[in-house]
Amino acid sequence: MQECLHGAGVVCLYFAVAASAALAARKLIRIPDELFRKILHFILLLSYIPFAFAFETWWRSVLLTIVLELVIYPALVLAERLPMFSSFVTERKHGEFKQSMLLAFTMLAVCNSICWGALGDKYLGLACMYAWGVGDAFAALVGKRFGKHKIAWKYADPNKSVEGSAAMFVTSAVSVACVLLAHGHMTITACVVIPICGAGVSTLVELLTGDGRDTVYCPAAAMLVMLPLTALFGGFA
């Protein structure tokens, strides 16, 4: 019980501080809509750290993720009735914010259950989520600002650009490499090969998906590639 209360307290404090800072910044500074969207995105991404490290037991972390889904989703449904809510969180379409939150929390629970719960490696669950999350944010920012070369491949989302996909690949690889280096139990070779492969498949999947489905497909695809590679390079710590 003490671990549950401590972990929940750390996670809730993080969200309270981060959300308050974002709200204050939105009020005081003129922040472009797309940039503010990604600030909210990164607040969610950074929450994965307290979800992992405020707990010693994987299922308690996953349980809190599910409880927050059950609390936050209805709250967002109510918040959507407010006239300014959609424009404040810069939704592209109605319901996007609550759907993204629900999918991101669900995939966090799935990744932690498999990587931390079944395999005993919390860092790997974090790496799988960051293979999607960090790159997705930079893909949108770079693609909208510099994306002049649209990808003509018939299977690709026509809105995706070479510049955005390149930004996703690089930032995803770097973020996964940072997580694995912080892990401290991987060889240098593993810290190079696994991020490149994870970022590569995540970038490809993001290129092929739209409507928020990349929130599910990208971490899942990264997991399918990174788990066998982790086992190949010495297995799970």
LUMZA-537182 format. One line per field, with one value per residue (C-alpha): x, y, z; chain; residue in one letter; residue number from 0. Coordinates in steps of 0.001 Angstrom, whole numbers. Layout:
N
u [X:...]
v [Y:...]
w [Z:...]
mol [A:...]
type [A:...]
seq [NUM:...]
//
This chain:
237
u [0:2807:4416:1103:553:4114:4103:687:1758:4903:3013:158:2592:4442:1242:97:3383:3770:151:270:3454:1925:-1257:736:2919:-148:-1621:1540:3347:2155:2933:2143:-579:1553:4329:1866:478:3968:4553:1508:2872:6211:4504:2891:6174:8118:5448:6650:9741:7893:5565:8667:10855:8393:7471:9394:6654:5491:1853:1387:2632:320:-2588:-2066:-1999:-5382:-6863:-5770:-7392:-10649:-10457:-9030:-11098:-14513:-13045:-11970:-15415:-16875:-14178:-15028:-18346:-16482:-16426:-12700:-11384:-10782:-8992:-6968:-5521:-5274:-7274:-7296:-10638:-13165:-12185:-8583:-7068:-8910:-8374:-4632:-4381:-6284:-4182:-892:-1734:-2954:263:2312:462:1016:4729:5316:3371:5419:8868:8881:6342:7142:10800:11896:13278:11559:14068:13035:9384:10462:12599:9690:7450:10176:10865:7447:6871:9958:10274:6572:6799:9820:8366:5360:7371:10011:7565:5223:8052:10488:8622:8915:9514:6400:6864:5352:5183:1605:1296:2460:332:360:887:4233:7507:11095:12198:9663:10428:14165:13645:11625:14262:17135:15370:13822:17202:18862:16137:16216:20013:19876:17479:19675:22820:21067:20182:23881:23648:23931:27068:27960:27112:23650:23185:23801:22033:18867:18055:18668:16423:13743:13722:13706:10650:8848:9488:8238:5063:4427:4778:2047:-466:-2615:-5550:-3626:-3114:653:275:-490:1301:4676:5447:4104:6305:9328:8711:8513:11929:13694:12766:14470:17482:17764:17715:20322:22633:22520:18984:17063:18494]
v [0:2409:1839:2495:5744:6904:6092:7631:10731:11155:10687:13018:15655:15475:16002:18814:20719:20071:20929:24109:25215:24551:26451:29421:29455:29335:32323:34421:33628:33422:29820:28524:25892:23074:23792:23773:20450:19012:20544:18574:15547:15816:16245:12879:11331:12510:11050:7586:8151:8473:5674:3466:4668:5681:2009:-1125:-3465:-3483:-4334:-1411:950:-656:-514:3227:3696:1972:3899:7209:6191:5524:8911:11155:9950:10828:14122:14975:14027:16610:19161:18898:20574:23768:26104:26885:23397:22166:25334:25495:21998:22662:19648:19000:17234:16806:14155:13912:14862:12284:9579:10261:10221:6929:5220:6464:5248:1929:1336:2319:-323:-2907:-2135:-2193:-5437:-7184:-5633:-5015:-7570:-10557:-9856:-7874:-4878:-1545:340:-1600:-646:2984:2593:1147:4096:6627:4953:6308:9367:11525:10909:11512:14947:16021:14547:16848:19949:19500:18222:21195:23737:22251:19396:20407:16942:14810:11060:9736:6073:4922:3217:6252:8928:11711:14333:12852:14343:13195:15869:14865:11156:11818:13886:11050:8436:10465:11626:8205:6513:9040:8786:4970:5017:7362:5019:1993:3828:4808:1130:422:-3285:-3056:-3239:-287:-2393:-3084:608:1344:-1534:-1692:2055:2131:-878:289:3800:2452:267:2929:5542:3188:2371:6053:6758:4246:5165:8133:9235:8606:4900:5375:5738:2012:640:2348:1166:-2294:-2506:-1234:-3907:-6667:-5650:-4602:-7576:-10200:-7929:-7410:-11174:-11567:-9086:-10733:-10706:-8801:-7367]
w [0:856:-2540:-4296:-2415:-2933:-6641:-7230:-5315:-7438:-10716:-9718:-8471:-11770:-13770:-11473:-11814:-15553:-16386:-14265:-16008:-19427:-18544:-17233:-20330:-22578:-20761:-20570:-23808:-27382:-28252:-31760:-31715:-33112:-30632:-27729:-28951:-28725:-25290:-24093:-25941:-24136:-20765:-21411:-22587:-19557:-17268:-18328:-16182:-12846:-13933:-14212:-11388:-8671:-8359:-7503:-8709:-12315:-11706:-9325:-12027:-14588:-12115:-11629:-15414:-15699:-12756:-14293:-17575:-15749:-14007:-16723:-19684:-18142:-16924:-20466:-21785:-19424:-20260:-23951:-23171:-22356:-25381:-25193:-24435:-27974:-29067:-25862:-26290:-30058:-31203:-34936:-34553:-31770:-29230:-30380:-27020:-24929:-27553:-27692:-23910:-23693:-26374:-24929:-21414:-22789:-24719:-21674:-19672:-22427:-22808:-19059:-18664:-21342:-20922:-17175:-15994:-18195:-18985:-15935:-17838:-17170:-19330:-22398:-21936:-21699:-24834:-26833:-25948:-26718:-30075:-30977:-28814:-29201:-32924:-33540:-31935:-33954:-37148:-36789:-35893:-38585:-41185:-40843:-40870:-43359:-45058:-48706:-50151:-49810:-49845:-53066:-52031:-52667:-49276:-47325:-45736:-48400:-45699:-44589:-45810:-46177:-43712:-41068:-41371:-41206:-38045:-36533:-37313:-35863:-32700:-32059:-32397:-30100:-27439:-27433:-27268:-24262:-22453:-23165:-22079:-18843:-18486:-18025:-18877:-22662:-24770:-26992:-30030:-28621:-27853:-31529:-33302:-31191:-31427:-35185:-35801:-33359:-34804:-38341:-37915:-35850:-38557:-41255:-39343:-38581:-42294:-43100:-40400:-39525:-37370:-34139:-34825:-34689:-30909:-30859:-33895:-33468:-29900:-30791:-33880:-31950:-29321:-31934:-33245:-30050:-27861:-30072:-30534:-26785:-26274:-29008:-27291:-23907:-22690:-20166:-16966]
mol [A:A:A:A:A:A:A:A:A:A:A:A:A:A:A:A:A:A:A:A:A:A:A:A:A:A:A:A:A:A:A:A:A:A:A:A:A:A:A:A:A:A:A:A:A:A:A:A:A:A:A:A:A:A:A:A:A:A:A:A:A:A:A:A:A:A:A:A:A:A:A:A:A:A:A:A:A:A:A:A:A:A:A:A:A:A:A:A:A:A:A:A:A:A:A:A:A:A:A:A:A:A:A:A:A:A:A:A:A:A:A:A:A:A:A:A:A:A:A:A:A:A:A:A:A:A:A:A:A:A:A:A:A:A:A:A:A:A:A:A:A:A:A:A:A:A:A:A:A:A:A:A:A:A:A:A:A:A:A:A:A:A:A:A:A:A:A:A:A:A:A:A:A:A:A:A:A:A:A:A:A:A:A:A:A:A:A:A:A:A:A:A:A:A:A:A:A:A:A:A:A:A:A:A:A:A:A:A:A:A:A:A:A:A:A:A:A:A:A:A:A:A:A:A:A:A:A:A:A:A:A:A:A:A:A:A:A]
type [M:Q:E:C:L:H:G:A:G:V:V:C:L:Y:F:A:V:A:A:S:A:A:L:A:A:R:K:L:I:R:I:P:D:E:L:F:R:K:I:L:H:F:I:L:L:L:S:Y:I:P:F:A:F:A:F:E:T:W:W:R:S:V:L:L:T:I:V:L:E:L:V:I:Y:P:A:L:V:L:A:E:R:L:P:M:F:S:S:F:V:T:E:R:K:H:G:E:F:K:Q:S:M:L:L:A:F:T:M:L:A:V:C:N:S:I:C:W:G:A:L:G:D:K:Y:L:G:L:A:C:M:Y:A:W:G:V:G:D:A:F:A:A:L:V:G:K:R:F:G:K:H:K:I:A:W:K:Y:A:D:P:N:K:S:V:E:G:S:A:A:M:F:V:T:S:A:V:S:V:A:C:V:L:L:A:H:G:H:M:T:I:T:A:C:V:V:I:P:I:C:G:A:G:V:S:T:L:V:E:L:L:T:G:D:G:R:D:T:V:Y:C:P:A:A:A:M:L:V:M:L:P:L:T:A:L:F:G:G:F:A]
seq [0:1:2:3:4:5:6:7:8:9:10:11:12:13:14:15:16:17:18:19:20:21:22:23:24:25:26:27:28:29:30:31:32:33:34:35:36:37:38:39:40:41:42:43:44:45:46:47:48:49:50:51:52:53:54:55:56:57:58:59:60:61:62:63:64:65:66:67:68:69:70:71:72:73:74:75:76:77:78:79:80:81:82:83:84:85:86:87:88:89:90:91:92:93:94:95:96:97:98:99:100:101:102:103:104:105:106:107:108:109:110:111:112:113:114:115:116:117:118:119:120:121:122:123:124:125:126:127:128:129:130:131:132:133:134:135:136:137:138:139:140:141:142:143:144:145:146:147:148:149:150:151:152:153:154:155:156:157:158:159:160:161:162:163:164:165:166:167:168:169:170:171:172:173:174:175:176:177:178:179:180:181:182:183:184:185:186:187:188:189:190:191:192:193:194:195:196:197:198:199:200:201:202:203:204:205:206:207:208:209:210:211:212:213:214:215:216:217:218:219:220:221:222:223:224:225:226:227:228:229:230:231:232:233:234:235:236]
//
